[in-house]
Amino acid sequence: PEEVLMDERTDQVSEEEEEVQGKGSKYIKYGEALKVVSRDRSVQMDVSKETMKVEQVASHDSWATRFTVRSREGKEDGELVTFDDVVQLVTIQGDKCVDISQNALKTEISVSAESSRTRTMTFTSQDNTDGDCVKFGDVVKLLTKDRKSCFDAGGACVLNEIPSTSNTYGNSLRFEPVV
């Protein structure tokens, strides 16, 4: 008779797994509504014509609309991104980054602004589906919640392309859940 190996795992779910699966997760998920804010939480992302030279359609795909998620705090690729993390979104070419300050945009939008000009964002990716957790090292696209527009870090949309070597409040970003 063959020896049967028993799986020593239990049906219990670890606290971390439960938190990822449950509501109110501290982990960022693809398709989840969120606000993109500066590290000091003073300004937020807005992709309208008020801040951008051109509002880019979501279907546009280029080096300037796909970003690698990098940690500003030394976390490694593969680790899950949380609402507590400070990140940098670097273009896939690696030389430019997302900046939501007046360094790159026509105007800054206060984090307290709640109007039609503020846009709730969501992550999307060719390699992940809605509900999956975002990890450092993932290549993502930032879309408006209605998935009609996206952030474009290229010169056609922003006033100034910001080098990825820059480290300011406007390109060191946090995410906030939208309730």
RODO-2510 file (C-alpha; in nm, 4 decimals, decimal comma):
residues 179
     n   res          X          Y          Z
     1     p     0,0000     0,0000     0,0000
     2     e     0,1125     0,3558    -0,0809
     3     e     0,1913     0,5898     0,2023
     4     v    -0,0569     0,8769     0,2185
     5     l     0,0887     1,2094     0,3234
     6     m    -0,1434     1,4193     0,5325
     7     d    -0,1614     1,7943     0,4847
     8     e    -0,0895     1,9495     0,8218
     9     r    -0,2683     2,2726     0,7319
    10     t    -0,5834     2,3498     0,9194
    11     d    -0,8992     2,5107     0,7928
    12     q    -0,8103     2,8191     0,9931
    13     v    -0,7255     3,1309     0,7977
    14     s    -0,4351     3,3418     0,9216
    15     e    -0,5092     3,6951     1,0365
    16     e    -0,3195     3,8344     0,7358
    17     e    -0,5165     3,6180     0,4890
    18     e    -0,8421     3,7125     0,6592
    19     e    -0,7544     4,0799     0,6404
    20     v    -0,6723     4,0510     0,2690
    21     q    -0,9961     3,8640     0,1992
    22     g    -1,2223     4,0658     0,4272
    23     k    -1,3852     4,4034     0,4006
    24     g    -1,1810     4,6970     0,5242
    25     s    -0,8570     4,5345     0,4128
    26     k    -0,5435     4,7375     0,4686
    27     y    -0,4107     4,6025     0,1379
    28     i    -0,4633     4,7827    -0,1948
    29     k    -0,6646     4,5749    -0,4417
    30     y    -0,7095     4,6009    -0,8168
    31     g    -1,0458     4,7546    -0,9038
    32     e    -1,0847     4,9094    -0,5575
    33     a    -1,1848     5,2772    -0,5391
    34     l    -0,9143     5,4877    -0,3756
    35     k    -0,7676     5,8350    -0,3598
    36     v    -0,4074     5,8959    -0,4609
    37     v    -0,2609     6,1618    -0,2292
    38     s     0,0774     6,3167    -0,1598
    39     r     0,2862     6,1725     0,1226
    40     d     0,1973     6,4720     0,3421
    41     r    -0,1710     6,4240     0,2485
    42     s    -0,2014     6,7832     0,1252
    43     v    -0,2919     6,7254    -0,2413
    44     q    -0,4708     6,4546    -0,4391
    45     m    -0,4651     6,3206    -0,7932
    46     d    -0,7042     6,4650    -1,0496
    47     v    -0,6759     6,3794    -1,4203
    48     s    -0,9173     6,6449    -1,5494
    49     k    -0,8248     6,9314    -1,7824
    50     e    -0,8044     7,1542    -1,4773
    51     t    -0,4780     6,9890    -1,3751
    52     m    -0,3623     6,8191    -1,6975
    53     k    -0,2973     6,9715    -2,0411
    54     v    -0,5102     6,6922    -2,1884
    55     e    -0,7376     6,4404    -2,0201
    56     q    -0,6099     6,1044    -2,1437
    57     v    -0,8598     5,8326    -2,2444
    58     a    -0,8316     5,5081    -2,0495
    59     s    -0,7677     5,3020    -2,3611
    60     h    -0,4433     5,4917    -2,4360
    61     d    -0,1484     5,2619    -2,3719
    62     s     0,2078     5,3944    -2,3659
    63     w     0,5234     5,4178    -2,1561
    64     a     0,3606     5,7160    -1,9808
    65     t     0,0428     5,5343    -1,8698
    66     r     0,1940     5,2172    -1,7225
    67     f     0,3810     5,2379    -1,3938
    68     t     0,5887     5,0112    -1,1735
    69     v     0,4935     5,0373    -0,8050
    70     r     0,8075     5,1123    -0,6009
    71     s     0,8437     5,1495    -0,2244
    72     r     0,9837     5,4723    -0,0796
    73     e     1,0434     5,2831     0,2449
    74     g     1,2615     4,9921     0,1332
    75     k     0,9983     4,7221     0,0869
    76     e     1,0864     4,4499    -0,1623
    77     d     0,9166     4,3578    -0,4896
    78     g     0,6451     4,1014    -0,4230
    79     e     0,5376     4,2486    -0,0879
    80     l     0,1740     4,3611    -0,0666
    81     v     0,1037     4,7361    -0,0896
    82     t    -0,0940     4,8768     0,2043
    83     f    -0,2726     5,2030     0,2757
    84     d     0,0149     5,2820     0,5171
    85     d     0,2889     5,2636     0,2513
    86     v     0,4584     5,5550     0,0764
    87     v     0,5162     5,4627    -0,2880
    88     q     0,6547     5,5984    -0,6119
    89     l     0,4884     5,5166    -0,9441
    90     v     0,7692     5,4956    -1,2023
    91     t     0,7058     5,4755    -1,5777
    92     i     0,7866     5,1382    -1,7308
    93     q     1,0951     5,2922    -1,8946
    94     g     1,2154     5,3769    -1,5437
    95     d     1,3139     5,7382    -1,6061
    96     k     0,9942     5,9341    -1,5197
    97     c     0,7380     5,9178    -1,2392
    98     v     0,3884     6,0256    -1,1401
    99     d     0,3839     6,3647    -0,9663
   100     i     0,0616     6,5294    -0,8463
   101     s     0,2142     6,8635    -0,7452
   102     q     0,2603     7,1905    -0,9328
   103     n     0,6031     7,0614    -1,0322
   104     a     0,4229     6,8579    -1,3002
   105     l     0,0636     6,9808    -1,3225
   106     k    -0,1173     7,3074    -1,3999
   107     t    -0,2544     7,3256    -1,0474
   108     e    -0,2681     7,1225    -0,7284
   109     i    -0,5976     6,9899    -0,5959
   110     s    -0,6346     7,0048    -0,2183
   111     v    -0,6955     6,6707    -0,0529
   112     s    -1,0068     6,8212     0,1078
   113     a    -1,1626     6,9167    -0,2282
   114     e    -1,4773     6,7188    -0,3001
   115     s    -1,6236     6,8173    -0,6338
   116     s    -1,6685     6,6962    -0,9888
   117     r    -1,3034     6,7818    -1,0545
   118     t    -1,1685     6,5273    -0,8053
   119     r    -1,1496     6,1771    -0,9396
   120     t    -1,1555     5,8522    -0,7502
   121     m    -0,8901     5,6255    -0,8978
   122     t    -0,8487     5,2495    -0,9337
   123     f    -0,5586     5,0265    -1,0306
   124     t    -0,5747     4,7949    -1,3270
   125     s    -0,3168     4,5594    -1,4731
   126     q    -0,2772     4,3244    -1,7664
   127     d    -0,1493     4,0545    -1,5290
   128     n    -0,4058     4,0810    -1,2467
   129     t    -0,7825     4,0908    -1,2036
   130     d    -1,0101     4,3011    -0,9845
   131     g    -0,9836     4,1854    -0,6242
   132     d    -0,6191     4,0741    -0,6463
   133     c    -0,3794     4,2564    -0,4135
   134     v    -0,1353     4,5076    -0,5610
   135     k     0,2299     4,4180    -0,4945
   136     f     0,5481     4,6190    -0,5120
   137     g     0,7012     4,5580    -0,8540
   138     d     0,3615     4,5224    -1,0266
   139     v     0,3081     4,7179    -1,3486
   140     v    -0,0176     4,9111    -1,3113
   141     k    -0,2338     5,1687    -1,4820
   142     l    -0,4272     5,4335    -1,2861
   143     l    -0,7819     5,4778    -1,4144
   144     t    -1,0691     5,6945    -1,3012
   145     k    -1,3388     5,4997    -1,1195
   146     d    -1,5621     5,5167    -1,4291
   147     r    -1,2641     5,3775    -1,6282
   148     k    -1,2906     5,6511    -1,8914
   149     s    -0,9642     5,8372    -1,8196
   150     c    -0,6156     5,7500    -1,6979
   151     f    -0,3107     5,9255    -1,5560
   152     d    -0,0485     5,9983    -1,8219
   153     a     0,2958     6,1186    -1,7068
   154     g     0,4047     6,2165    -2,0600
   155     g     0,4674     6,5685    -2,1872
   156     a     0,1480     6,5703    -2,3943
   157     c    -0,0557     6,5627    -2,0696
   158     v     0,1580     6,7097    -1,7903
   159     l     0,3345     7,0454    -1,7866
   160     n     0,6646     6,8875    -1,6846
   161     e     0,7794     6,5265    -1,6998
   162     i     0,9324     6,4465    -1,3617
   163     p     1,2498     6,2332    -1,3430
   164     s     1,2194     5,9190    -1,1321
   165     t     1,5255     6,0337    -0,9340
   166     s     1,3139     6,3159    -0,7886
   167     n     1,1889     6,2704    -0,4312
   168     t     0,9272     6,5289    -0,3320
   169     y     0,5884     6,5296    -0,1586
   170     g     0,4166     6,5232    -0,5004
   171     n     0,5812     6,2033    -0,6239
   172     s     0,5950     6,0195    -0,2934
   173     l     0,2394     5,8950    -0,2791
   174     r    -0,0081     5,7346    -0,0426
   175     f    -0,3476     5,5803    -0,1037
   176     e    -0,6646     5,6412     0,0919
   177     p    -0,9733     5,4212     0,0855
   178     v    -1,2951     5,5686    -0,0495
   179     v    -1,5933     5,4827     0,1639
***
